[in-house]
Amino acid sequence: MRAASSVLVVPLLLLGVATVSLRGQVPNLRSVSPFDGQAIALPLPSGILPTVQFLLGEVDLTSIGVADAELATVGPTAAPMSTSGGSMLIVDDNRLDCPNAQFMRVQDAVDAAQPGDMIKVCKGTYVEQVTIPAGKDSLTLFSEAAFQAVIKAPPVMSIPKAIVRISGAHDVTLRHFTISGPGGGPCDSIEYGVRVDEGGSALITDNHITEIHDTPFSGCQNGVGVIVGRNVQNTTGFATVVHNLIDNYQKGGVVVDGMLSGSMSRAEVAFNDIVGIGATSIIAQNGIQVSRNAIAQVHHNEVSLNSYLPATFTSEAILLFVQNAGTSVNHNYLHMNDDGIGLFTTNGTEISHNRSLQNQFDGVYADTDTSGNTISYNHAEDNHLYDCEDNSVGPGTGGTANFWIKNLGDTENRPGLCKATPK
């Protein structure tokens, strides 16, 4: 993608996204850095073309992009937790908030639970790794008071270094927790906030997943808020990841990773607020990554502040890497990243009704090895390089291999990718 970042031993820079325009300049050769992927170099810009304007009555411009009203429920909510279902097991770290608690550790309650049981976790901090294995189907784990039960990474984590792992169990629900790092060491001390693997499935909803990074924050390629499956470890997962706040991660917010051959991971990633650390020279972060033949519906997320400086690597708000038909990206709001949406080795996906604004490079980018993707009704504006960029070659729009339909934007690298509003 645009090159994997190397490990840099420099202090953490909590900077705002740079706003210096790149138009008229030729930036350094950039590369994208996917989780578990080799860097892919991006071509230098060949010329920035202004777009023609939409004709009067040609299209209803209010239908392009995602409206603010559609994003009103992005992020976690504090809805009451239903207590219907199986037996109720109660956990309290000190038995002060819930004197009738049977357990003081979450893992002990999971071990004792039967399929279909509910585990209520009372206010407190639980320093442990929690694994929900095969045979524990349909468990519901919830914080009694929203975000007040904190499952926190221990100083030394066992492999795989996930705070919560759903491993082979089906239909698990994880709701209203704060799931927090950081790891206790300088590199690879923590790998995931939540991991779904071994064919397990989960609803991960209304949680705050935070601080999934090394101590100190490092350029090591670990630290993902939520991961579903992982090709390099021959494991898949299935998840619905909705209404979470995921922030202060090291490498990525959400990764849905399939397998280059064999089974595919599947996920819906929706209504999440995913926030990187802002412009940094430490690591190239990606907000949402769907990769290696996973199938995902990515919609109604707000993704911001994924930006790598200097501009030798590119952070993506939404990254599609080695993807085929079945994946869709729509109605997302992407701002103040390096790129809004980046497509690499991706064919036959649907990218529509996204709003991609004020990104350091491109609003929507399609690499040379993409084809057959439909990119329609997106609103890309005030991006500092191109609003719409496609470097593929084929029978599609403007001589590209993809189909760009009624996208709103002021700049493009090929004619016909987007159009502007009348000024």
MOTA-V382386 format. One record per residue. N is the residue number from 1. SS is DSSP state (hx for helix, st for strand, lp for the rest). OMEGA is omega in radians with two decimals (999 if undefined). D_LAST is the distance of its C-alpha to the last C-alpha in Angstrom with 2 decimals. Layout:
n=N ss=SS omega=OMEGA d_last=D_LAST
n=N ss=SS omega=OMEGA d_last=D_LAST
//
This chain:
n=1 ss=lp omega=-2.95 d_last=34.99
n=2 ss=lp omega=0.10 d_last=33.47
n=3 ss=lp omega=-3.10 d_last=37.93
n=4 ss=lp omega=-3.08 d_last=40.04
n=5 ss=lp omega=3.08 d_last=40.32
n=6 ss=lp omega=3.10 d_last=43.72
n=7 ss=lp omega=-3.12 d_last=45.60
n=8 ss=lp omega=3.12 d_last=44.79
n=9 ss=lp omega=3.12 d_last=47.11
n=10 ss=lp omega=3.13 d_last=44.79
n=11 ss=lp omega=3.10 d_last=44.20
n=12 ss=lp omega=-3.14 d_last=41.54
n=13 ss=lp omega=3.10 d_last=38.29
n=14 ss=lp omega=-3.06 d_last=36.35
n=15 ss=st omega=2.97 d_last=33.23
n=16 ss=lp omega=3.12 d_last=29.65
n=17 ss=lp omega=3.13 d_last=27.23
n=18 ss=lp omega=-3.09 d_last=26.34
n=19 ss=lp omega=3.12 d_last=22.82
n=20 ss=lp omega=-3.10 d_last=23.22
n=21 ss=lp omega=3.09 d_last=20.61
n=22 ss=lp omega=-3.11 d_last=22.34
n=23 ss=lp omega=-3.10 d_last=19.75
n=24 ss=lp omega=3.10 d_last=21.68
n=25 ss=lp omega=3.03 d_last=24.90
n=26 ss=lp omega=-3.11 d_last=27.41
n=27 ss=lp omega=3.06 d_last=28.70
n=28 ss=lp omega=3.06 d_last=32.32
n=29 ss=lp omega=-3.07 d_last=33.36
n=30 ss=lp omega=3.05 d_last=32.71
n=31 ss=st omega=3.05 d_last=34.63
n=32 ss=st omega=-3.04 d_last=34.32
n=33 ss=lp omega=3.11 d_last=37.28
n=34 ss=lp omega=2.98 d_last=38.17
n=35 ss=lp omega=-3.13 d_last=41.05
n=36 ss=lp omega=-3.12 d_last=44.15
n=37 ss=lp omega=3.05 d_last=42.35
n=38 ss=lp omega=3.13 d_last=42.50
n=39 ss=lp omega=3.08 d_last=39.58
n=40 ss=st omega=-3.11 d_last=37.25
n=41 ss=st omega=3.12 d_last=35.74
n=42 ss=lp omega=3.12 d_last=32.14
n=43 ss=lp omega=3.05 d_last=31.28
n=44 ss=lp omega=3.12 d_last=29.53
n=45 ss=lp omega=-3.10 d_last=25.92
n=46 ss=lp omega=-3.13 d_last=25.97
n=47 ss=lp omega=-3.10 d_last=22.53
n=48 ss=lp omega=-3.09 d_last=19.00
n=49 ss=st omega=2.97 d_last=16.79
n=50 ss=st omega=-3.11 d_last=13.00
n=51 ss=lp omega=3.00 d_last=12.17
n=52 ss=lp omega=-3.10 d_last=11.17
n=53 ss=st omega=2.95 d_last=8.71
n=54 ss=lp omega=3.06 d_last=10.59
n=55 ss=lp omega=3.13 d_last=11.94
n=56 ss=lp omega=3.13 d_last=12.08
n=57 ss=lp omega=-3.11 d_last=15.08
n=58 ss=lp omega=-3.12 d_last=15.64
n=59 ss=lp omega=3.05 d_last=15.90
n=60 ss=lp omega=-3.06 d_last=15.98
n=61 ss=hx omega=3.11 d_last=13.52
n=62 ss=hx omega=-3.14 d_last=15.89
n=63 ss=hx omega=-3.10 d_last=18.53
n=64 ss=lp omega=-3.12 d_last=17.00
n=65 ss=lp omega=-3.11 d_last=18.63
n=66 ss=lp omega=-3.13 d_last=21.16
n=67 ss=lp omega=3.10 d_last=20.94
n=68 ss=hx omega=-3.11 d_last=22.51
n=69 ss=hx omega=3.14 d_last=25.16
n=70 ss=hx omega=-3.11 d_last=26.39
n=71 ss=hx omega=-3.04 d_last=27.12
n=72 ss=lp omega=-3.09 d_last=29.02
n=73 ss=lp omega=3.08 d_last=32.36
n=74 ss=lp omega=3.13 d_last=31.69
n=75 ss=lp omega=-3.08 d_last=34.69
n=76 ss=lp omega=3.04 d_last=38.33
n=77 ss=lp omega=-3.09 d_last=39.70
n=78 ss=lp omega=-3.14 d_last=43.13
n=79 ss=lp omega=3.13 d_last=44.21
n=80 ss=lp omega=-3.11 d_last=48.01
n=81 ss=lp omega=3.07 d_last=49.90
n=82 ss=lp omega=3.13 d_last=52.00
n=83 ss=lp omega=3.08 d_last=55.62
n=84 ss=lp omega=3.10 d_last=56.67
n=85 ss=lp omega=-3.06 d_last=58.03
n=86 ss=lp omega=-3.14 d_last=60.80
n=87 ss=lp omega=3.14 d_last=62.86
n=88 ss=st omega=3.01 d_last=61.28
n=89 ss=st omega=-3.03 d_last=61.96
n=90 ss=st omega=-3.12 d_last=61.15
n=91 ss=st omega=3.02 d_last=60.46
n=92 ss=lp omega=-3.04 d_last=60.68
n=93 ss=lp omega=3.14 d_last=61.06
n=94 ss=lp omega=-3.14 d_last=63.51
n=95 ss=lp omega=3.06 d_last=64.39
n=96 ss=lp omega=3.12 d_last=63.44
n=97 ss=lp omega=-3.13 d_last=60.43
n=98 ss=lp omega=-3.07 d_last=62.02
n=99 ss=lp omega=-3.11 d_last=65.81
n=100 ss=lp omega=-3.11 d_last=66.43
n=101 ss=lp omega=3.10 d_last=64.51
n=102 ss=lp omega=-3.01 d_last=66.48
n=103 ss=st omega=3.08 d_last=64.69
n=104 ss=lp omega=3.09 d_last=63.39
n=105 ss=lp omega=-3.14 d_last=61.39
n=106 ss=hx omega=-3.11 d_last=58.70
n=107 ss=hx omega=3.11 d_last=60.24
n=108 ss=hx omega=3.11 d_last=63.60
n=109 ss=hx omega=3.10 d_last=62.10
n=110 ss=hx omega=-3.13 d_last=60.40
n=111 ss=hx omega=-3.10 d_last=63.74
n=112 ss=hx omega=-3.00 d_last=65.54
n=113 ss=lp omega=2.99 d_last=63.00
n=114 ss=lp omega=3.10 d_last=63.56
n=115 ss=lp omega=3.13 d_last=60.85
n=116 ss=lp omega=-3.14 d_last=58.81
n=117 ss=lp omega=3.05 d_last=59.72
n=118 ss=st omega=3.13 d_last=57.41
n=119 ss=st omega=3.10 d_last=57.44
n=120 ss=st omega=-3.12 d_last=56.44
n=121 ss=st omega=-3.07 d_last=55.82
n=122 ss=lp omega=-3.08 d_last=56.32
n=123 ss=lp omega=3.12 d_last=54.75
n=124 ss=st omega=3.11 d_last=55.63
n=125 ss=st omega=-3.04 d_last=55.00
n=126 ss=st omega=-3.09 d_last=56.39
n=127 ss=st omega=-3.07 d_last=56.74
n=128 ss=lp omega=2.91 d_last=57.29
n=129 ss=lp omega=-3.10 d_last=55.97
n=130 ss=st omega=3.09 d_last=55.95
n=131 ss=st omega=3.10 d_last=56.59
n=132 ss=st omega=-2.98 d_last=56.59
n=133 ss=st omega=3.05 d_last=58.55
n=134 ss=lp omega=-3.10 d_last=59.28
n=135 ss=lp omega=3.11 d_last=61.37
n=136 ss=lp omega=-3.06 d_last=59.46
n=137 ss=lp omega=2.99 d_last=57.23
n=138 ss=lp omega=3.00 d_last=55.24
n=139 ss=lp omega=3.00 d_last=55.73
n=140 ss=st omega=3.07 d_last=53.39
n=141 ss=st omega=-3.13 d_last=53.07
n=142 ss=st omega=3.04 d_last=51.34
n=143 ss=st omega=-3.12 d_last=51.19
n=144 ss=lp omega=3.03 d_last=52.87
n=145 ss=lp omega=-3.00 d_last=50.52
n=146 ss=lp omega=3.03 d_last=46.96
n=147 ss=lp omega=-3.11 d_last=46.47
n=148 ss=lp omega=2.99 d_last=49.80
n=149 ss=st omega=-3.05 d_last=51.76
n=150 ss=st omega=2.99 d_last=50.86
n=151 ss=st omega=-2.94 d_last=52.00
n=152 ss=st omega=3.13 d_last=52.07
n=153 ss=lp omega=3.02 d_last=52.75
n=154 ss=lp omega=-3.10 d_last=56.28
n=155 ss=lp omega=3.08 d_last=56.79
n=156 ss=lp omega=-3.05 d_last=58.08
n=157 ss=lp omega=3.08 d_last=56.61
n=158 ss=lp omega=-3.09 d_last=58.29
n=159 ss=lp omega=-0.14 d_last=56.72
n=160 ss=lp omega=-2.94 d_last=54.23
n=161 ss=lp omega=3.12 d_last=52.88
n=162 ss=st omega=3.07 d_last=51.07
n=163 ss=st omega=3.05 d_last=51.36
n=164 ss=st omega=-3.13 d_last=51.34
n=165 ss=st omega=3.00 d_last=52.21
n=166 ss=st omega=-2.94 d_last=52.35
n=167 ss=st omega=3.10 d_last=54.61
n=168 ss=st omega=3.05 d_last=55.69
n=169 ss=lp omega=-3.09 d_last=55.62
n=170 ss=lp omega=3.01 d_last=53.65
n=171 ss=lp omega=3.06 d_last=51.48
n=172 ss=st omega=3.05 d_last=51.65
n=173 ss=st omega=3.11 d_last=49.44
n=174 ss=st omega=-2.91 d_last=48.45
n=175 ss=st omega=2.92 d_last=46.85
n=176 ss=lp omega=3.09 d_last=45.98
n=177 ss=lp omega=2.73 d_last=47.45
n=178 ss=st omega=-3.13 d_last=46.41
n=179 ss=st omega=-2.85 d_last=47.14
n=180 ss=st omega=2.88 d_last=47.24
n=181 ss=lp omega=0.04 d_last=48.24
n=182 ss=lp omega=2.99 d_last=48.44
n=183 ss=lp omega=-3.03 d_last=50.93
n=184 ss=lp omega=-3.08 d_last=53.97
n=185 ss=lp omega=-2.97 d_last=53.74
n=186 ss=lp omega=-3.11 d_last=51.69
n=187 ss=lp omega=3.13 d_last=50.83
n=188 ss=lp omega=3.10 d_last=50.87
n=189 ss=lp omega=3.11 d_last=52.35
n=190 ss=lp omega=-3.09 d_last=50.09
n=191 ss=lp omega=-3.05 d_last=48.30
n=192 ss=st omega=2.90 d_last=46.83
n=193 ss=st omega=3.08 d_last=46.29
n=194 ss=st omega=3.10 d_last=46.90
n=195 ss=st omega=3.06 d_last=48.07
n=196 ss=st omega=-3.05 d_last=48.68
n=197 ss=st omega=3.12 d_last=50.97
n=198 ss=lp omega=3.12 d_last=54.02
n=199 ss=lp omega=3.11 d_last=52.44
n=200 ss=lp omega=3.13 d_last=52.03
n=201 ss=st omega=-3.04 d_last=49.40
n=202 ss=st omega=2.88 d_last=47.89
n=203 ss=st omega=-3.14 d_last=45.50
n=204 ss=st omega=-2.93 d_last=44.09
n=205 ss=st omega=2.99 d_last=42.34
n=206 ss=lp omega=3.08 d_last=41.48
n=207 ss=lp omega=2.92 d_last=42.80
n=208 ss=st omega=-3.11 d_last=41.78
n=209 ss=st omega=-2.87 d_last=42.45
n=210 ss=st omega=3.03 d_last=42.31
n=211 ss=lp omega=3.11 d_last=43.73
n=212 ss=lp omega=-3.08 d_last=44.52
n=213 ss=lp omega=3.09 d_last=45.14
n=214 ss=lp omega=3.02 d_last=48.03
n=215 ss=lp omega=-0.04 d_last=49.62
n=216 ss=lp omega=3.09 d_last=48.24
n=217 ss=lp omega=-2.97 d_last=44.85
n=218 ss=lp omega=3.06 d_last=45.17
n=219 ss=lp omega=3.07 d_last=43.64
n=220 ss=lp omega=-2.98 d_last=46.01
n=221 ss=lp omega=3.08 d_last=44.39
n=222 ss=lp omega=3.12 d_last=45.53
n=223 ss=lp omega=-3.14 d_last=44.26
n=224 ss=st omega=-3.11 d_last=42.37
n=225 ss=st omega=3.11 d_last=41.76
n=226 ss=st omega=3.03 d_last=42.50
n=227 ss=st omega=3.13 d_last=43.74
n=228 ss=st omega=-3.07 d_last=44.61
n=229 ss=lp omega=3.05 d_last=46.93
n=230 ss=st omega=-3.06 d_last=47.37
n=231 ss=hx omega=-3.02 d_last=47.97
n=232 ss=hx omega=3.10 d_last=49.96
n=233 ss=hx omega=3.06 d_last=52.44
n=234 ss=lp omega=-3.13 d_last=52.65
n=235 ss=st omega=-3.14 d_last=51.64
n=236 ss=lp omega=3.10 d_last=49.18
n=237 ss=lp omega=-3.12 d_last=47.98
n=238 ss=st omega=-3.05 d_last=46.18
n=239 ss=st omega=2.90 d_last=44.15
n=240 ss=st omega=-3.07 d_last=41.72
n=241 ss=st omega=-3.00 d_last=39.91
n=242 ss=st omega=3.00 d_last=38.01
n=243 ss=lp omega=3.06 d_last=37.08
n=244 ss=lp omega=2.88 d_last=38.22
n=245 ss=st omega=-3.12 d_last=37.08
n=246 ss=st omega=-3.05 d_last=37.71
n=247 ss=st omega=3.10 d_last=37.32
n=248 ss=lp omega=3.04 d_last=39.03
n=249 ss=lp omega=-3.12 d_last=40.03
n=250 ss=lp omega=-3.08 d_last=40.98
n=251 ss=lp omega=-3.05 d_last=39.89
n=252 ss=st omega=3.10 d_last=38.08
n=253 ss=st omega=3.10 d_last=37.21
n=254 ss=st omega=3.04 d_last=38.14
n=255 ss=st omega=3.02 d_last=39.63
n=256 ss=st omega=-2.97 d_last=40.58
n=257 ss=st omega=3.11 d_last=42.80
n=258 ss=lp omega=3.10 d_last=44.59
n=259 ss=lp omega=-3.11 d_last=47.19
n=260 ss=lp omega=3.00 d_last=46.83
n=261 ss=lp omega=3.13 d_last=49.74
n=262 ss=lp omega=-3.00 d_last=51.18
n=263 ss=lp omega=3.12 d_last=49.91
n=264 ss=lp omega=2.93 d_last=46.30
n=265 ss=lp omega=3.13 d_last=45.05
n=266 ss=st omega=3.13 d_last=42.80
n=267 ss=st omega=2.85 d_last=40.65
n=268 ss=st omega=3.14 d_last=38.03
n=269 ss=st omega=-2.93 d_last=35.95
n=270 ss=st omega=3.02 d_last=33.91
n=271 ss=lp omega=3.07 d_last=32.74
n=272 ss=lp omega=2.98 d_last=33.77
n=273 ss=st omega=-3.01 d_last=32.39
n=274 ss=st omega=-2.95 d_last=32.98
n=275 ss=st omega=3.03 d_last=32.63
n=276 ss=lp omega=-3.07 d_last=33.63
n=277 ss=lp omega=-3.08 d_last=34.98
n=278 ss=lp omega=-3.05 d_last=31.94
n=279 ss=st omega=-3.07 d_last=31.87
n=280 ss=st omega=3.04 d_last=35.44
n=281 ss=lp omega=-3.07 d_last=37.49
n=282 ss=lp omega=-3.04 d_last=40.13
n=283 ss=lp omega=3.05 d_last=38.92
n=284 ss=lp omega=-3.11 d_last=36.01
n=285 ss=lp omega=2.98 d_last=35.46
n=286 ss=st omega=-3.09 d_last=33.92
n=287 ss=st omega=3.10 d_last=32.92
n=288 ss=st omega=3.08 d_last=33.86
n=289 ss=st omega=2.99 d_last=35.69
n=290 ss=st omega=-2.91 d_last=36.82
n=291 ss=st omega=2.97 d_last=39.16
n=292 ss=lp omega=3.02 d_last=42.03
n=293 ss=lp omega=2.92 d_last=41.85
n=294 ss=lp omega=3.07 d_last=41.44
n=295 ss=st omega=-3.09 d_last=39.65
n=296 ss=st omega=2.95 d_last=37.26
n=297 ss=st omega=-3.07 d_last=34.74
n=298 ss=st omega=-3.04 d_last=32.34
n=299 ss=st omega=3.04 d_last=30.13
n=300 ss=lp omega=3.00 d_last=28.71
n=301 ss=lp omega=2.93 d_last=29.49
n=302 ss=st omega=-3.06 d_last=27.75
n=303 ss=st omega=-3.04 d_last=28.43
n=304 ss=st omega=2.93 d_last=27.75
n=305 ss=lp omega=2.94 d_last=29.20
n=306 ss=lp omega=-3.00 d_last=30.71
n=307 ss=lp omega=-3.14 d_last=30.33
n=308 ss=st omega=3.07 d_last=32.84
n=309 ss=lp omega=0.06 d_last=33.14
n=310 ss=lp omega=-2.94 d_last=33.83
n=311 ss=lp omega=3.07 d_last=31.53
n=312 ss=lp omega=3.06 d_last=34.46
n=313 ss=st omega=-3.09 d_last=34.17
n=314 ss=st omega=3.02 d_last=31.30
n=315 ss=lp omega=-3.11 d_last=31.36
n=316 ss=st omega=2.96 d_last=29.76
n=317 ss=st omega=3.05 d_last=28.65
n=318 ss=st omega=-3.07 d_last=29.80
n=319 ss=st omega=2.99 d_last=31.98
n=320 ss=st omega=-3.01 d_last=33.37
n=321 ss=st omega=-3.09 d_last=36.32
n=322 ss=st omega=-3.06 d_last=38.71
n=323 ss=st omega=3.11 d_last=37.45
n=324 ss=lp omega=-3.07 d_last=37.95
n=325 ss=lp omega=3.13 d_last=37.06
n=326 ss=lp omega=3.12 d_last=37.38
n=327 ss=lp omega=3.09 d_last=35.08
n=328 ss=st omega=3.12 d_last=31.75
n=329 ss=st omega=-3.09 d_last=29.03
n=330 ss=st omega=3.07 d_last=26.73
n=331 ss=lp omega=3.06 d_last=25.05
n=332 ss=lp omega=3.09 d_last=25.41
n=333 ss=st omega=-2.98 d_last=23.40
n=334 ss=st omega=-3.05 d_last=23.69
n=335 ss=st omega=3.06 d_last=22.69
n=336 ss=lp omega=2.95 d_last=24.06
n=337 ss=lp omega=2.94 d_last=26.22
n=338 ss=lp omega=3.00 d_last=26.52
n=339 ss=st omega=3.04 d_last=25.24
n=340 ss=st omega=3.13 d_last=24.10
n=341 ss=st omega=3.10 d_last=25.95
n=342 ss=st omega=3.13 d_last=28.30
n=343 ss=st omega=-3.12 d_last=30.27
n=344 ss=st omega=-3.09 d_last=33.47
n=345 ss=st omega=-3.01 d_last=36.24
n=346 ss=st omega=-3.05 d_last=34.63
n=347 ss=st omega=2.96 d_last=34.87
n=348 ss=lp omega=3.12 d_last=34.02
n=349 ss=lp omega=-3.13 d_last=32.24
n=350 ss=st omega=-3.11 d_last=29.36
n=351 ss=st omega=-3.01 d_last=26.30
n=352 ss=st omega=3.00 d_last=23.99
n=353 ss=lp omega=3.03 d_last=21.82
n=354 ss=lp omega=3.05 d_last=21.83
n=355 ss=st omega=-3.02 d_last=19.36
n=356 ss=st omega=-2.95 d_last=19.62
n=357 ss=st omega=2.94 d_last=17.97
n=358 ss=lp omega=3.05 d_last=18.89
n=359 ss=lp omega=-3.01 d_last=21.68
n=360 ss=lp omega=3.12 d_last=23.38
n=361 ss=lp omega=-2.98 d_last=23.09
n=362 ss=st omega=2.98 d_last=21.67
n=363 ss=st omega=3.05 d_last=20.08
n=364 ss=st omega=-3.10 d_last=22.22
n=365 ss=st omega=3.02 d_last=24.87
n=366 ss=st omega=-3.06 d_last=27.42
n=367 ss=lp omega=-3.05 d_last=30.39
n=368 ss=lp omega=-3.06 d_last=32.34
n=369 ss=lp omega=3.06 d_last=34.91
n=370 ss=lp omega=3.10 d_last=32.74
n=371 ss=st omega=3.02 d_last=32.73
n=372 ss=lp omega=3.09 d_last=32.24
n=373 ss=lp omega=3.09 d_last=29.87
n=374 ss=st omega=-3.07 d_last=27.28
n=375 ss=st omega=-2.93 d_last=24.00
n=376 ss=st omega=3.00 d_last=21.85
n=377 ss=lp omega=3.05 d_last=19.24
n=378 ss=lp omega=3.12 d_last=18.71
n=379 ss=st omega=3.12 d_last=15.78
n=380 ss=st omega=-3.03 d_last=15.80
n=381 ss=st omega=3.09 d_last=13.54
n=382 ss=lp omega=2.99 d_last=14.41
n=383 ss=lp omega=-2.85 d_last=17.54
n=384 ss=lp omega=3.03 d_last=19.11
n=385 ss=lp omega=3.07 d_last=20.19
n=386 ss=st omega=2.91 d_last=18.62
n=387 ss=st omega=-3.10 d_last=16.76
n=388 ss=st omega=-3.14 d_last=18.81
n=389 ss=st omega=3.11 d_last=22.05
n=390 ss=st omega=-3.12 d_last=24.99
n=391 ss=lp omega=3.08 d_last=28.00
n=392 ss=lp omega=3.14 d_last=30.21
n=393 ss=lp omega=3.14 d_last=31.34
n=394 ss=lp omega=-3.04 d_last=32.13
n=395 ss=lp omega=-3.10 d_last=31.36
n=396 ss=lp omega=-3.07 d_last=28.23
n=397 ss=hx omega=3.06 d_last=24.51
n=398 ss=hx omega=-3.11 d_last=23.85
n=399 ss=hx omega=3.05 d_last=27.55
n=400 ss=lp omega=3.11 d_last=27.76
n=401 ss=lp omega=-3.11 d_last=30.41
n=402 ss=lp omega=-3.06 d_last=28.09
n=403 ss=st omega=-3.12 d_last=25.91
n=404 ss=st omega=-3.00 d_last=22.21
n=405 ss=st omega=2.99 d_last=20.87
n=406 ss=lp omega=3.03 d_last=17.44
n=407 ss=lp omega=-3.12 d_last=16.43
n=408 ss=st omega=3.11 d_last=13.03
n=409 ss=lp omega=-3.06 d_last=12.38
n=410 ss=lp omega=-3.06 d_last=10.75
n=411 ss=st omega=-3.13 d_last=14.21
n=412 ss=st omega=3.08 d_last=17.39
n=413 ss=lp omega=3.09 d_last=20.80
n=414 ss=lp omega=-3.08 d_last=21.35
n=415 ss=lp omega=3.04 d_last=19.25
n=416 ss=lp omega=-3.13 d_last=18.40
n=417 ss=lp omega=-3.14 d_last=18.78
n=418 ss=lp omega=3.09 d_last=15.33
n=419 ss=st omega=-3.11 d_last=11.95
n=420 ss=st omega=3.00 d_last=8.39
n=421 ss=lp omega=3.07 d_last=6.23
n=422 ss=lp omega=-3.11 d_last=3.80
n=423 ss=lp omega=999 d_last=0.00
//
